Structures are given as C-alpha cells and as structure tokens.
Amino acid sequence: MTAAEEITTEPAPEVRAKAAAQTNSLVAKLWNYCNVLRDNGMSTIEYVEQLSYLLFLKMVDEMAEEAWEDDEITQVIPPEYGWKSLVTKRGVELERHYRDVLDELGRRPGTTIGTIFAEAQNRITKPALLEKLVVELIGREQWTIQGTDLKGDAYEGLLNKGASDTKTGAGQYFTPRALIDAIVEVTRPTPDDIIADPACGTGGFLIAAHSYLRKHHMKGLSGEKRAALQRGEHIRGNELVTGTARLAAMNMLLHGIGTSDGRSLVTVGDALAEKPSGRHATLVLANPPFGKRSAINVIGQDGSVEKEDVEYDRDDFTATTSNKQLNFLQHIMSLTAVDGRAAVVLPDNVLFEGGAGETIRRRLLQEFNLHTILRLPKGIFYAGGVQANVLFFDKEPPRADGRPHTTKTWVYDFRTGQHFTLKKRPLTRAHLDDFVAAYRPDEPHENRKPSESPDGPWQVFTYDELIKRDKVNLDITWMKDPALEDADSDLEPEVIAQEIVQDLQAALDEFKAIAEALGGEVIEDEAEPA
C-alpha cells in the first residue's frame, strides 16, 4: 500500500490519541523555547519565522538521509548551505554562517524555498541561543515522519498559539479551524477543482481543502493525479505580507503539500492591484483582512509618514471604493470561474453599507447565485468587536433572459444566542454540525427545508424580498437572544464582559463610519484580522 493510500484510511482511536499526545508534546517544547527567545526581545511571530528556516533545513537533510523513493532531493540545498553545515559550527561562527545560508536560499524566486527564505534575516541576536535551537531542539527531533500529520499539526499548533500574541497583531492571519473545516465540508472540493485563496494568511483554507481531497478522493485517482495533488497543482494562494507568506508555504509543506524546490504555492503581492489572469479558480475559499479601508504609507521629503486611501480602478469592478472588504468581494467575484463557487468570510458592513456596497450587492444577486449566508457569532476571532458572515455563492453562465441568478438566499443565524470565548468556550467543529446538516451539501438547494419555527435559525428569503430591502441590506435578523432577556442567565462574567467590549467596539466602528461620511478624519486600527 502506498503512503497516499494510507492517508485515506481512518486511524483507530488509540492511534489518533497517541498522535495527538505527540503533537501536544512537540508543540509544548517549541512553545517553551519560544518563551526563551521572547525574553531576548523576539516576538512570537518572529520566533516562528526563525523556526521555519531551521525546520526546513532539518527536513531536507532528513529526507536526503532516508532517500525516499522518487524523491530527488539531495541537491535541493547545496551541502555547504544545508543542515549539516550548521551543526558542525558553534557560537559566532555559526551565527555568521547562518546569515550566509539565509541570504543564499532567498535567491530562488518562484519556488517554495524562495518563498520561505524571501528577505530572511537572523533575529536571534545571541549566538548561544541559536546554538541551543540548532543542537538541543530542532536537531533532536525527527520531522519527516511518514504516515502521520504530526509535523504539520505541531507547526499549526504553534501558529495558533502565536495568534494569541495580541501585541503584534499575529491573530490577524488566523481563521478558526472549526469554521474552516465546516466551510470546506459544505463546499466539497473535488480533484478537478482549482482552489484559490487570495488572502491566504498562513494557509488554513488551502490545507483543509487539500486534506479533504486526500481523505475523500485519493483512492480513486490515478498515479499521475495523485502526484499532481501532492505537488499542489490544484492550489493557488496569495498573501500581501512576505513574512506571512513564508509561514503559509512552510505550513503547507509540513502538511505534505508541494515540494521543496517546486513551484511556490503562495505568491506575494497585493491581490487587488490587478484583475485575475490565466485560468480562474473553480473554488475560492477566503477570509480577507477585516480592516475596513485600504491604505498605503506615503513618506514625504521631510521624512513624515502619512496614509493615503487606495481606490482600485479596475474595469472588472462594478464600484470604485477604498473599502477593503468590498474590493476583495469584487476581486473574488472576478477570480471565480464560470460554474465555479466561492465561500468568503466578510464583516457585517459588507452586508449593509450603502453607496458602493449597495451597487456590489445588487450585482452579486443579479449575476451570481448567492444561495447561503452564515451569520457568525462573536468571540471566535482574535480581534475584538468583529461580527462576520460567510457568503456562499456560485458563478453561473449569463442568462439570455436577463433574469437574476439568485432566486432564494438561505440564511443560517449562528450568532443569536451563541456565546463563545477564545479560551474558556472556544468554537469547535461540533458547534457547526446543525448548520452543515441544514446546508445539505450533497443535495440540490431545492431540497432544503427551513426551521419548523419561524424563530428558528434557518430561514429562506426570495430575490424579490431581498431586492426590496433598503439599500439591498442583507444583514437580516429575526431571532432574539434569550440570554439578553433572562436576568438569571448562566453566562460566565468573562463572556458577558467580552461581549460588552465587542458591542462597544462595534458601536465605535459605526461612529467612525458616520464621521468619515461627514468628512471627518478617522484614525484606522492597524491590527486587522484576516
């Protein structure tokens, strides 16, 4: 049996438990050493970057030692820049050589190696700490473990821990894994899909989609298609920030997606700057940055820095706006191929904002089939005050009669009556079971049935009902939160306090929007979760 076939076999509970214990143990080791480096003035995200460089070098060395069948990897990295060249050096000599390694490997644009080492710098300022990391942590672990996802799960666990580093805004690159898994489950990726994420962060959506394909489709594929799946030929990610792109590339590599010296699965740049070219995606999964406005830094001759709003003038955009989410929605509408589908996490303002927002929503209902909206609860994102939704829509061929493609939109209210916190009551995949069941991913939408009660969470609205709403407002509510009416509610004080803060933040955002509309100056928050 091949390794690919083994992946499709569901492991026994005891095997899963052992793997989980190994993963947790490894994450704990990595995180504990992170604390040492943080004492040296390094942020969590910087630490994970440094770890990524060393993990990559160690993995390539292990694969060369194992000489796995069909892996031509011995020359991925020249020996003079490989892992063994590090472990033979100590102190200041090791630090100098490490800098040379980073510089050399960053000169391979377009490859996975080039993405991981792009603009790489050594931020471990004490040679003794670098030596400990090489010799005592990375050097003592075996990372290329076949038959398990230990290495990928451990790295992703470390990334998730890093998301709690609120001082650096690290949480902006993370979408809750439980939400990602539910979205992937209802969109049902296939081996024929080209899957894209134009704001991929650390690659969560792309990794989950690839995992779904391995679990549900690997056995039925030919050898060549399996190899193509492993090379990641079906995946296209884009990320604006170079440092985050390297984390995504490393995350995917550790999950068995792509090859060290193959095509980089993540491009770096502003996805909104140009309209999509080449083959469009048949499945788009994305959670674009939540910050409302697109802006760039402008440095004057006197050295002063000012922000200027960016409005993208693209002939495939219906409306010109500096609202980042509205622009991402328009970009994804263009990126999606005819007969393709998309699932996009977007904040509430996209559903109700007037002007450009109304224009874009009218186009979405007319030219696309916006068949489902999932209203998300508070407390599941690392940024406070975020209220978001998932829009599911299909891009269908133009209709000769000019009638709208959206006939009915189903709305699942997973917000009202739901209370989560990141630590004490985090969102789990089980919390979304009812939504997945109501969605009926294996059946035509005509087979869906609304909640038996008119106050239930799953309701349907016709195109005529939606288009008649003021400004085509899709922020639809009908349920009441019992906890708000029950003075004896058993919600924990932490949950209540957090939701008060989130409500205040949401109100502040509304006041900012009003001030902006009246021509006032608004200072934007730089930490924008994605």
N, C-alpha and C positions, 0 to 999 in steps of 0.2 A: 504494500500500500504506500502511495506517495504521501509526502508531507501535506500536499494540498488536499488529498482525500481525508487525511486525519483531521484536518481543520473542521470538516463538515460533521464530524461525529461529536455528539454532545457528551462531554465528560461526565463521569459519575460524580455524585455529590461530594464524596470524600476527596476526589481529585480536585474538584473546584475549591473545596475548603482548604486543602493543602496549598494550592496555587495562591489563594487569597492571603493566606498566612505568610507565604514567602514574599508576596508583593508588599504587604504591610510592613514586614520586617525591613525590606530593602528601602522602602520609602522613608522609614524612620531613621535608618542610617544616613541616607542622603540629607534628610532634613536636619538632623543633629549637626552634621558637619556644616550645613548652611549657616547655622547659628554662630559657628566659629568665624566664618567669613564675614558675617554681618557685623561682628564685633570689630572686624578690620575695616569697617566703613562701606561694605558692599551691600547693595540692596538684593532682595530675593531674586528679582528678575535678572540682575547681573550675574548672580551666582549660577542660576540655571543656564545662562548663556555659556559661562566658563565650563560648566559641567558638560554641556552639549559637545563642545570641542573635544574634550578628553574622552567622552564616551564614544564618539565617532572613531577616534584614532584607535581606541582599545578594541572596538568591534571589528574593524577592518583587520587588525592584527589577528584576532581570534579566528576569523573566517579564513584567513590565509593559512593558519596553523591547521585548521580542520580539513582544508582542501575539499570542501563540499562539491559534490558532483554538479557539473555545469556552471560552477561559479568561477569566472575568470577574474579574480580579484587581487591576485598577487601584485599587480602593478597599479592598483588604484592609487596608491600613495607611494612615491619613491622611498626606498628604505631609509635614506638619510633624513626623511621627514616623518617617518612612521612612529608608532608607539614605542618600539624598542629603542629608538634614538633618544626618547625621553627618559626611560627608566635607567639608562646607563649613566645619566648625569645627575649632579646634585647641586644644590644651592644656587649661587649666582649664575653658574654655567648653565644650569637647567633653565633658569628664567630667560637668559639671552637666547638660548636655542628655541625655547617655546615661542618667543616672539617671531623668530625666523620662520617657524613652522606655520604660524597663523598667517603671516604675510604671504608665504608661498602658496598655500592652499586657497587663499582668497582670490587667486588669479585664474579662476576657471569658471567664467560666467556661463550661465545656461545649464549648468549641471547641478546635481544635488550637493556635491562638495562645494561648489562655488556659492550656493545659497547659504549653506551652513556657515561658511567661513567668510562671507562677504563683510568687509570692513571690520574684521575681527581684531580685537585688542585684548591684551592681557591685563585684567584689572585686579589680579592677585598680586598685590604690591610687595608682599613678604615672601622671599624665596622659600623659606622654611614651610610656609603654608602650602605653597604649590607642590613642594616635595611630598608633603603628607597626603595631599589629594591624589597624586600620581601613585605613590607607593602603597599607602595604607587603605585607601578606599577603592578607587577605580581599579587599581592593579590587583586587588584581591577578589574581585567579583567576576563571574563568568556571565557575559551579557548576551552572547549568541546562543541562547537556549532554544533548541528545536522542539516543536510540539506544544509549546505554551506561549501565552502572550505576556509572560512575566515582565520582560524588559519594557515592553510598551506600556503595560499597565502601571509599572513602577514610575516611569517617566511622566505619564499623565497624572498620576497621583501627586507627584512633586509639583507639576504645573498647577494643579488645583489648590494645593497648599499655598503656592505662591500668589494665587489670586486674592488671598486674604490680606496681602500686603497693601493696605489701602493708601499708605503714604506715597507709593509710586504709581498708583492707578493701575496696578497689574490686573485687577479684576475686569478691566475693560475688554480683555481679549477672550473672555470665557462665557460660554452659554451652558446652563445646567445640563449635565449629561442625560439626566432623566428626560428632559424636554427634547433633546436631540434624538434620543432613541425612539421616542414616540412619533416624532415627525418623520423619521426615516421609515418606521414601520408602516405608517399610513400612506407614504408616497411610493413604497415598494420599488426600490431601484432594481433594474434589470441589467444583464450583461451587455445589452445593446445601448445602454444609456451613456451619454457624455455628461458627466456630473461636474457642475461648476459651483464655486463659492467665490464671489468677487470681493469678499471681505472676510477671509478665512481665519483670521486670528491665529490660534495655534492648531488649527486643522480638525477640530472636533467633528464637524458635519461630514467632512470627506472621509475621516477614519471610520465613523459609524456607518456610512453608506457602503464603504468597502467591506467592512465586517459583515454587513447584511448580505452582500453578494457572495462572500465566501461561505456563509452559513447555509444559504438557500439555493445557490446556483452552481457551486463549484463542481459537484459530481457530474452534472450534465454537460460540462464544457469539454471541448477538445483540448489536446495538449497545448496547441498554439494559443488558444483563447485563454487558457489558464496562465500561460506565461505572460500574455499581454495584460491580464488582470494584475499579476504580481508587479509588472513594470509600471503599473498605474497609468496605462494609456487612456483610461476612461476618466481620468481625474484632471481637473484644472482649478488651481487655487490662485488667488491674488491677494496680496497684502500690502498695505501702504508703508508699513514700518519695517525696515530691514531687520532689526533685532527680533521682531515677532515672526517674520518670515522664516528666520533660521530655526526658531522653536517649532514652527509648523513642519518644516522639512525634516527635522530630527524626529519629531513625534511620529510622522508617517513612516519614516524609515524604520524606527523601532517597532512599529506595528506591522512590518513586513510589506510596506507599500513603496514601490520604486526601488532603484538601485543606487549604490554609492556614486558611481561615475556616469549614471544615465541622465536623461533629461530631467531638469528640475521640475517638480510638480507644482511649484509655487513661483509665480512671478512677482516682482516687487515694483510698485508704482501706484499711481492714482487711477483706480479703475474707472473713475468718472471722466477722466480727461478726454478720452476718445471713445467713439462708439465701437461696439464689438466687431471684430473682423474674423474671417475664416469661418470654420464650422461652429454653429451655435450650439448651446447646451440643450439637451433634452430633459434635464432635471437640474434645476437651480435650488440650492439649499443655502440660506444665508441669514445672518444676524448682523446687519450693518451697524456701524458705530451709532450710539444713541444721541451724541451731541447734535443739537438742532441745526447749527449753522456750519457751513464750510468756510474755512478761512485760511489764509497764508500769512506768514510773517514777512513784513517789509522792513528792511533795515535802511535807515536814512544815512546821509553823508556824515551826520554828526554822531552816528552810532545808535541812535534811538530806534526802538523796535515798535512797530505798530501792526495791528492786524487789519487785513483787508478781506472783506467778504468775497467769496468766489461764486460766480454765477456761470454755469457751464452752458455755452452756446453750441448746442448740438442739433443737427437737423432731424435727428430721430427722437428728440424730446418734444413733448406737447407744450410744456410750460418752462419758462426760464425762472429759476429761483435759487436762492442761496441756502435753502433748507436741505440739509444733507440727506435726510431720510427720503424726502420726496424725490431727490435726484437719484438715490440708489434704487428706489422703486421704478423710476423710469428706465434706468440702466438695465435692471433685471427684466423688465418688460421687453427691452430690445435684445437682451442676451438670450432669452428663451426661444428655442426653435419652434417653428410651426408644428403642432401636435405634441409639443413639449409641455412640461408642467413646472411649477415653482412653489416653494414654501418659504416664506420670508417673515422673520420676526421684526416688527415695526412698532414704535411707540404710539400712544393714543393720538398724538397731534396729527398723524398722517390720516387718521380716520375722520377728523372734524375740521381741520384748518381750512379756511376759505381761500379765495384767490387761486393761486397755482394748485393748491390742494384739491379744490373742487374740480378744477379742469382735469387733473390727472385721474381723479376717481371716476369722473364721467367716462373718460377714455377706457379705464380699466373695466368698467361694467359693459361698455359697448363692444370693445374689441377682444376682450378676454372673458373666460368663464370663471368669475370669482365665486366659486362654489362653497367655500368654507372659511369661516373666521373663528379662531380660537382665542377667547379673551383670557389673558394670563393673570394670575394673582400677583399681589405684592410679595416682597420678601424672598424672591427666588434669584434675583440678580445682585451682584456685589455693589451696585450703585443704588443709593437710597432714593426713594421717590419715583423709581421707574415703573411705569404702567405700560405694558406692551401687549401685543396681539400677534398671532401668526395668521398671515393671509395665505390661503391655498388657492392658486388659480392655474388654469390651463390656457395655452395659446392655440387657438383653433384657426383653420383657414378662413379667409374673408368670406362673408356671406353675400351672395348676389342680391338678396332682397334687402340688405342693409339693416336687418333686424339685429338687436343686441345679442351677443353670445351668452351673457348672463341671463338666465331665466329665473333661477332661485339661488339664494345665498343662505346657507345654513350657519347659524351662529351657536357656538357652544360657550356658555358662560362658566368658565372655570375660575372666575375671580370672586364673585359674590359668595360670601360665606366661607371662603377659603383663607386660611391664615398660616403663613409659613415664616420661618426664620432660617438663616443660613447655618446656624449651629444647633439649636435645640429641636427645631422641627423642619429639617430640610426637605425639599421636594424629592420624592422618589418616583421611580417608574410606575409603581403600583397606583399612585395617585391619579395617573392619567389613563388607567385601564378603561374607565367608563367612556372617556372621550374616544379612545380607539375603537371600542365596541360600537358606539353610536356612529362613527365615521363610516363603518363597513367598508374597509379598504379593498376587499375582494369582490365587491358588488357594485352595480350601477348606482348612481346617486338617486335614481328614482325609487330604489328600494329602502331608502332611509325613512325613518319614522320619528316624528317629533316626540318630545316628552309627553307623557299622558296628561300631566297637569300643565295648564297654561303658564304656571310659575316655575316649570321645570327648566333645567339648564340648556336643553337642546331644542331650538326653535328655528323655523324657516321663514324667510321673507322673500317676496317676489320682486322682480325687477321694477315693476310699477310702484311698489311700496317704497323701494329704496330711492328711486329717482325723484320721487315727490318730496322727500325729506329736505329740510332746509340745508342748502349748500351740499346736498347729497351726503349728509352726515351718516357715516357708517358706525359711529360709536353708539351702539344700540344697547340699552339697558332695560330690563323688565323685572329683575329679581330684587328682593330685599334681603339684607344681611341680618339673620336672626340675632347675631351677637350684638348688633348695634341697638336692638330693641330690648335686649334682655339685660337688666341690671345685674343679674346673678350669673352672667356669662363666666365660664370657667377658663377663659383665655388667660394665659400667663402674663404677668405685668410686662415682661420683656417684649412680648408680641404686641401688646397694646401700645407701649411706648414707641416701638419701632414704627407702627402704623401711623401714630400721630406725627412722627418725624417725616414719614413718607408723604402724608397728606399735606403737611406744611411745605415740603419741597415741591410737590405738585402745584400747590397754590402759588408759590413763588415763581415757578415756571410760567404760570398763566399771567402773572403780573408783568413778568419780563416781556412776554409776547405783546401785552397791551402797551407797555412803554415803547416797545420797538415800533408798533403800529402808529404811535403818536409822534414818532420821530425822536424819541429819547435814546440816549446811549446806554447800551446793555453790555455788561462785562460777562463774557461766557466762561463757563467752567471748563477747564482743560481736560479733566478726567472723564472721558466719555466712554462708557461701557459698550462693548460690541458683542 
